[in-house]
Amino acid sequence: MSQTQIHQTLARPTLESLGPVTAEEAQLLERLDLSRLPRHVAVIMDGNGRWAQKRHLPRIAGHRSGTQSARTTIETCARLKIEALTLYAFSVENWRRPKTEIDFLMQLLREYLKKEMPLLQSNEIRMRFLGRIDELPAAVQKDVREATEKTAGNKGMVLCVALNYGGRAEIVDAMNAILREHNGHGAASRITEERIARHLYTGGLPDPDLLIRTSGEMRVSNFLLWQIAYAEIFVTDTLWPDFNRARLLEALAEFQKRERRYGGIQDGQPTNEKPARVAGQ
């Protein structure tokens, strides 16, 4: 399905689609123009460990609590008719963590996919997994394939889970895929941005308009390096387990305040740049 077709299948959202809201959420919704929401939201879900540490709990308690924030974010974005949501679940660098934590994260993912399948189906969410999935444990690969197949016929939001993912690895994989296309067929044809984009894990999806990072860290952590070239970045000090619907709406409201110029300016708009100094002046 093309980007245009995806866009056409998603009707404009209404406030009623969110169900009951808190007073804070109602105030934030008043600031939102539901016709100008981002098409694709990407989230770096950070702060589970610090959340647990502040409460003198093991790190795994933070990871488990963070699944509720994921559920809220997924359901809210789906009901707002956002086209795509990408969550950074496990990076290629995360294999350096203790084996007990890695094993727990893999088991937590498997539990989540089974438990949340009714939510995904009722909201017409399609699942995609971004990353080197063939390097994951066999049982996780099986659950990932099943979740993808079970939701393939849904017509709503595309939920991408970045799993064993790295932005640099993605670009390497895309280039290798292009090389394989021409293996044994003489010289490769010209490389273009469009061609590379088609071979990325996110091929067929719009690039993220909004990148959200929780826990206050000011870095992109090897996440969607190609795709976020012109994304608006929203960083919040809120730790991921505390990231609720109000904080998501706050990020969306902030997004709508940004002026997106993609490197250009409108006619007559001041550039705020000083003229170049001429040698000898």
C-alpha positions as CSV (number, residue, x, y, z in Angstrom):
1,M,0.0,0.0,0.0
2,S,1.4,3.4,-1.0
3,Q,1.7,6.4,1.3
4,T,-1.2,8.1,-0.5
5,Q,-3.4,5.0,0.0
6,I,-2.5,4.8,3.6
7,H,-3.4,8.5,4.1
8,Q,-6.7,8.0,2.3
9,T,-7.8,5.1,4.5
10,L,-7.4,7.1,7.7
11,A,-10.4,9.3,8.4
12,R,-10.0,12.6,10.2
13,P,-10.0,12.0,14.0
14,T,-12.6,13.4,16.4
15,L,-12.3,14.2,20.1
16,E,-15.0,11.6,20.8
17,S,-12.7,8.9,19.5
18,L,-10.4,9.3,22.6
19,G,-13.2,8.6,25.0
20,P,-13.2,10.1,28.6
21,V,-10.4,12.7,29.1
22,T,-8.9,14.3,32.2
23,A,-9.1,18.1,32.8
24,E,-5.4,18.5,31.7
25,E,-6.0,16.4,28.6
26,A,-9.1,18.5,27.7
27,Q,-7.0,21.7,28.0
28,L,-4.3,20.2,25.7
29,L,-6.9,19.0,23.2
30,E,-8.2,22.6,22.9
31,R,-4.8,23.6,21.7
32,L,-4.7,20.9,19.0
33,D,-5.7,21.2,15.4
34,L,-6.7,17.6,14.6
35,S,-6.3,18.2,10.9
36,R,-2.6,19.0,11.3
37,L,-1.3,16.1,13.3
38,P,2.0,14.5,12.3
39,R,1.7,11.6,9.9
40,H,4.5,9.6,11.6
41,V,5.6,9.8,15.2
42,A,8.8,8.1,16.4
43,V,9.5,7.6,20.1
44,I,12.8,6.8,22.0
45,M,11.3,5.2,25.1
46,D,14.0,6.1,27.7
47,G,14.2,6.1,31.5
48,N,12.8,2.8,32.6
49,G,16.0,2.0,34.6
50,R,16.1,5.4,36.3
51,W,12.3,5.2,37.1
52,A,12.9,1.9,38.9
53,Q,16.1,3.1,40.6
54,K,14.2,6.2,42.1
55,R,11.8,3.7,43.6
56,H,14.5,1.3,44.8
57,L,13.2,-1.4,42.5
58,P,15.0,-3.7,40.0
59,R,15.4,-2.4,36.5
60,I,13.0,-5.0,35.2
61,A,10.2,-3.3,37.2
62,G,10.8,-0.2,35.1
63,H,10.6,-2.1,31.9
64,R,7.4,-3.8,32.9
65,S,5.8,-0.5,34.0
66,G,6.9,1.0,30.7
67,T,4.6,-1.3,28.8
68,Q,1.6,0.6,30.0
69,S,3.0,3.8,28.6
70,A,3.5,2.0,25.3
71,R,-0.1,0.8,25.4
72,T,-1.4,4.3,26.0
73,T,0.7,5.8,23.3
74,I,-0.2,3.2,20.7
75,E,-3.9,3.4,21.4
76,T,-4.0,7.2,21.5
77,C,-2.1,7.6,18.2
78,A,-4.3,5.0,16.6
79,R,-7.5,6.8,17.7
80,L,-6.0,10.1,16.5
81,K,-5.6,8.5,13.1
82,I,-1.9,9.0,13.0
83,E,-0.5,7.0,10.0
84,A,2.5,5.5,11.7
85,L,4.1,5.2,15.1
86,T,7.6,3.8,15.6
87,L,8.8,2.7,19.1
88,Y,12.5,2.1,19.8
89,A,12.3,-1.1,21.8
90,F,15.7,-2.8,21.6
91,S,18.9,-1.5,19.9
92,V,21.8,-3.4,18.4
93,E,23.8,-1.9,21.3
94,N,21.5,-3.3,23.9
95,W,23.0,-6.8,23.6
96,R,25.8,-5.4,25.9
97,R,23.4,-5.4,28.8
98,P,23.4,-8.2,31.4
99,K,22.0,-11.5,30.0
100,T,19.3,-11.6,32.7
101,E,17.9,-8.2,31.6
102,I,18.1,-9.1,27.9
103,D,16.2,-12.4,28.5
104,F,13.6,-10.5,30.5
105,L,13.1,-7.9,27.7
106,M,12.6,-10.7,25.1
107,Q,10.1,-12.5,27.3
108,L,8.3,-9.2,28.1
109,L,8.0,-8.5,24.3
110,R,6.5,-12.0,23.7
111,E,4.0,-11.5,26.6
112,Y,3.1,-8.1,25.3
113,L,2.4,-9.3,21.7
114,K,0.1,-11.9,23.0
115,K,-1.6,-9.8,25.6
116,E,-2.1,-6.7,23.4
117,M,-3.3,-8.5,20.2
118,P,-7.0,-7.8,21.0
119,L,-6.1,-4.0,21.3
120,L,-4.2,-4.1,18.0
121,Q,-7.0,-5.8,16.2
122,S,-9.8,-3.7,17.6
123,N,-7.9,-0.5,16.6
124,E,-7.1,-1.9,13.1
125,I,-3.4,-1.6,13.8
126,R,-0.8,-3.2,11.5
127,M,2.5,-4.3,12.9
128,R,5.9,-4.0,11.4
129,F,9.2,-4.8,12.9
130,L,12.3,-2.8,12.0
131,G,15.8,-4.3,12.5
132,R,17.9,-7.4,12.1
133,I,15.0,-9.7,13.2
134,D,16.8,-12.9,12.0
135,E,19.4,-12.4,14.8
136,L,16.8,-12.6,17.6
137,P,16.0,-15.8,19.5
138,A,14.0,-18.3,17.5
139,A,10.9,-18.0,19.7
140,V,10.9,-14.2,19.4
141,Q,11.2,-14.5,15.6
142,K,8.2,-16.8,15.6
143,D,6.1,-14.4,17.6
144,V,7.1,-11.4,15.5
145,R,6.1,-13.2,12.3
146,E,2.8,-14.2,13.8
147,A,2.0,-10.7,15.0
148,T,2.9,-9.3,11.5
149,E,0.7,-11.9,9.8
150,K,-2.3,-11.6,12.1
151,T,-2.4,-7.8,11.7
152,A,-1.5,-7.6,8.0
153,G,-5.1,-7.2,6.8
154,N,-5.8,-4.2,9.2
155,K,-6.4,-0.8,7.6
156,G,-5.4,1.6,10.4
157,M,-2.2,2.9,11.9
158,V,1.1,1.1,11.2
159,L,2.9,0.3,14.4
160,C,6.6,-0.2,13.9
161,V,8.6,-1.8,16.7
162,A,12.4,-1.2,16.3
163,L,13.9,-4.4,17.5
164,N,17.6,-5.3,17.3
165,Y,17.7,-2.0,15.5
166,G,20.5,0.4,14.6
167,G,20.3,3.4,12.3
168,R,23.7,2.8,10.8
169,A,23.0,-0.9,10.5
170,E,19.8,-0.1,8.6
171,I,21.7,2.0,6.1
172,V,24.3,-0.7,5.6
173,D,21.5,-3.3,5.1
174,A,19.8,-1.0,2.5
175,M,23.0,-0.6,0.6
176,N,23.7,-4.3,0.6
177,A,20.1,-5.0,-0.6
178,I,20.8,-2.6,-3.5
179,L,24.0,-4.4,-4.4
180,R,22.2,-7.8,-4.3
181,E,19.7,-6.5,-6.9
182,H,22.5,-6.1,-9.3
183,N,24.6,-9.1,-8.4
184,G,25.7,-10.7,-11.7
185,H,24.0,-8.0,-13.8
186,G,26.9,-5.8,-14.6
187,A,27.5,-2.3,-13.2
188,A,24.9,-1.1,-10.7
189,S,22.7,1.8,-11.8
190,R,22.8,5.2,-10.2
191,I,22.2,5.4,-6.4
192,T,19.6,8.0,-5.4
193,E,18.0,9.1,-2.1
194,E,14.7,7.6,-3.3
195,R,16.3,4.3,-4.1
196,I,18.0,4.1,-0.7
197,A,14.7,5.0,1.1
198,R,12.9,2.2,-0.7
199,H,15.3,-0.3,0.8
200,L,15.2,1.0,4.4
201,Y,13.3,-1.0,7.0
202,T,10.6,1.8,6.8
203,G,10.2,1.5,3.0
204,G,6.7,2.7,2.0
205,L,6.1,4.8,5.1
206,P,6.4,8.6,5.4
207,D,9.4,9.8,7.3
208,P,8.8,10.8,10.9
209,D,7.5,14.3,11.4
210,L,8.0,14.2,15.1
211,L,10.6,12.5,17.2
212,I,9.9,12.2,21.0
213,R,12.5,11.4,23.5
214,T,11.7,10.8,27.1
215,S,14.1,11.1,30.2
216,G,15.7,14.4,29.1
217,E,18.6,12.9,27.2
218,M,19.7,15.1,24.3
219,R,20.8,12.5,21.7
220,V,19.2,10.4,19.0
221,S,20.9,7.2,19.9
222,N,21.4,5.7,16.4
223,F,17.6,5.8,15.8
224,L,16.2,6.3,12.3
225,L,19.2,8.4,11.3
226,W,18.2,8.7,7.7
227,Q,14.5,9.2,8.3
228,I,14.6,11.9,10.9
229,A,16.6,14.4,8.7
230,Y,13.8,16.9,9.0
231,A,11.9,15.7,12.0
232,E,10.9,18.0,14.8
233,I,12.4,16.8,18.0
234,F,10.6,17.0,21.4
235,V,12.6,16.1,24.5
236,T,10.8,15.7,27.8
237,D,12.3,15.1,31.3
238,T,9.4,12.7,32.0
239,L,10.7,9.1,32.4
240,W,9.1,6.6,30.0
241,P,6.9,4.8,32.7
242,D,5.4,8.2,33.6
243,F,4.7,9.2,30.0
244,N,0.9,9.3,29.9
245,R,-1.6,10.6,27.4
246,A,-1.3,14.2,28.6
247,R,2.4,14.1,27.9
248,L,1.8,12.8,24.4
249,L,-0.8,15.5,23.7
250,E,1.7,18.0,25.0
251,A,4.3,16.8,22.4
252,L,1.7,17.0,19.6
253,A,0.7,20.6,20.7
254,E,4.4,21.6,20.7
255,F,4.8,20.1,17.2
256,Q,2.1,22.3,15.9
257,K,3.8,25.4,17.1
258,R,6.9,24.7,15.0
259,E,7.4,26.3,11.6
260,R,8.7,23.6,9.3
261,R,10.7,25.1,6.4
262,Y,12.8,22.1,5.3
263,G,15.8,24.3,4.7
264,G,13.9,27.1,2.8
265,I,12.1,30.3,3.7
266,Q,9.0,32.0,2.5
267,D,9.2,34.9,0.1
268,G,9.7,38.2,2.0
269,Q,10.6,36.4,5.3
270,P,13.8,37.8,7.0
271,T,16.7,35.4,7.1
272,N,18.3,36.8,10.3
273,E,21.6,36.2,8.6
274,K,24.4,38.7,8.3
275,P,25.7,39.4,4.8
276,A,29.0,37.6,4.0
277,R,32.1,39.7,4.7
278,V,34.0,40.6,1.6
279,A,37.7,40.3,1.7
280,G,39.5,43.6,2.2
281,Q,36.5,45.3,4.0
